[in-house]
Amino acid sequence: MTYKLFYLIFLINGCASPASNEITSEVSGITRTDAQGRVLQQDPDDWRIQRNFNGFISLDPLYPNPTSNGIVSIGIRYSLPSPIRLDILSTSTANTPVLVGSFNTPSFGTQFYTFNLQSLSATGNLAELKGKIFRLRFYDGSGALITYGDVQFE
């Protein structure tokens, strides 16, 4: 009996696919986009929707990327059972966490978000951000990772 119970637990836990993809810690590049959001060069690591949100959320990459003034936009399409909170986080030049934005989403439809990334500068100076790449992480209100992508300042 004990053997059968162990085997059942192993099958349930050991063979199940993970609920989300892992976030890579190394920034390998950016998905380059123009001011209208057209993708010029794709980074396959950026803007992948995590498994538990596939079919519920889709998006086009952040634009423009790279950015010169820190103001960027992203369009996200939702098909959710109910609205969620969307939190966008990154890390500042002082290596401290920064809440870039927090939004209530619709359950269905497309929502466009525009936000200023100047808060990633520890001094508030855009010049401090020039030439640097930052990872933006998108989470739902419970802290589950939805997607992430990298943005570069020029």
N, C-alpha and C positions, 0 to 999 in steps of 0.2 A: 504494500500500500504506500509506504513512504517513497519508494522508488517511482511509482506512478505519479504521485503528487509532485515530486521534484521534476520529473520529465515534463509534466503539464506546465509548471511555472517556467521552465526553461523555454518551452515552445512559445509561450505567451510573451515573455520578456526578451528572450535571446534572439528570436527570429523576427521580431517586429522592426520595421524600419524606423529610424529616428523621426521625431516630430518636426525637426527643423534641420536645415543645413548648417554646417559650422561656419562661423564668420572667420575669414582669414585675417590674421593680424598684420600681414605684410601688404603694404600698398604696392601694387604692381603697375599702376598706371591709372588713367582716367578714360572715361567715355567722352570723347570730344563731341561737343554739340555747338551749333551756331545760335544766334540770338532768336531764331524762330523755332528752335527745338529739333532741327534736323540732325541726325546722327552723322558725324563726319568720320569717326573712328571708334570702334567698339572695344571696350575692355570686358572680356567675358566674365570677369569676377564681379563686376558692378551691376547693381540693380536687379539681381536675381530674387524672385519672390520665394520665401521660405515655404517648405512643403505644406505646413498647416494653414497657409493662406492661399495656396494655389486654387484657382477657380473662384476666389472671393475678391481678390485684389489684383489689379494689373496696373502698369504704369509705363510711361515713356521716361527716358533719362532726364535728369536735371539739366537745365539750360539757363544761360550759356555756360559752357564749361570748356576752357577755363573762363574765369570771370575777372574783370578788371576792377569793378566797383563793389563786389561782394553781394550784389543783389541777384538772386537766382530764383527760378520758378520750376515747378514740377506739376504735371497733371496726373492724377491718380483716379482710376476707375474702380468703383465699389459695387459689389453684389453680395452683400452681407445679410445675415438673418436679422441683425439689429445694428444701429450705429455704434461706433467705438471711439475712443480717444486715440489720437495719433500724436506721439511724442517724437520729436527729432532731436537727437543728441549728437554731440561731437566733443572734441577735446581742444582746449585753447592752447596758445603758444606757451602758456605757463604750465601745461600738462594737467589742467584741471577740467573736470566735466562742465560742459555748457549745454543748457537746454536752449536749442536754437528756435524751437517753436512747439506749441501744443495746440491741437485743433480737435474739435468735435467733427466727426465725419458723418456723411449721410449713409444710410444703409444701401442705397442704390443710386447710381449715377456717377458723373465725373465731377471732381472738385479740383480746381487749380489753386496752388499755394505759391505765394511769392514771399520770400523772406530775405533779411539782410544778415550776412555772415560776419559782419564787422565785430560781433561779440566774440569771435574766435581769437581776436587780438587781446592779449593781456593788458595792453596799454590803451586799447581803443583806436589805435592808429593803423589805417589800412596798409601803410608802407611796411609794417612789421609782417604782413601776410604775403607780400609779393614773393613769388617763386615757390611757395610752400603748397603741399597737398594735404587736405584734411579728409578724414572719413566721416560721412554722415550716416548715422544709424537710425532707422525708423522702427519704432516699437508701438505695440498697442498699449492700451491703458493698464493691462495686467503685467506689462514688462516683456511680452513675447516679441522677439525680433521678427519684423515683417520683411525688411530688405536693408541693404546698405549700398553706398556708393561713394566714390571719391570725387572731390572738387579741388581744382587747382586755381591759385591766384596768379595773375600775370601782371 
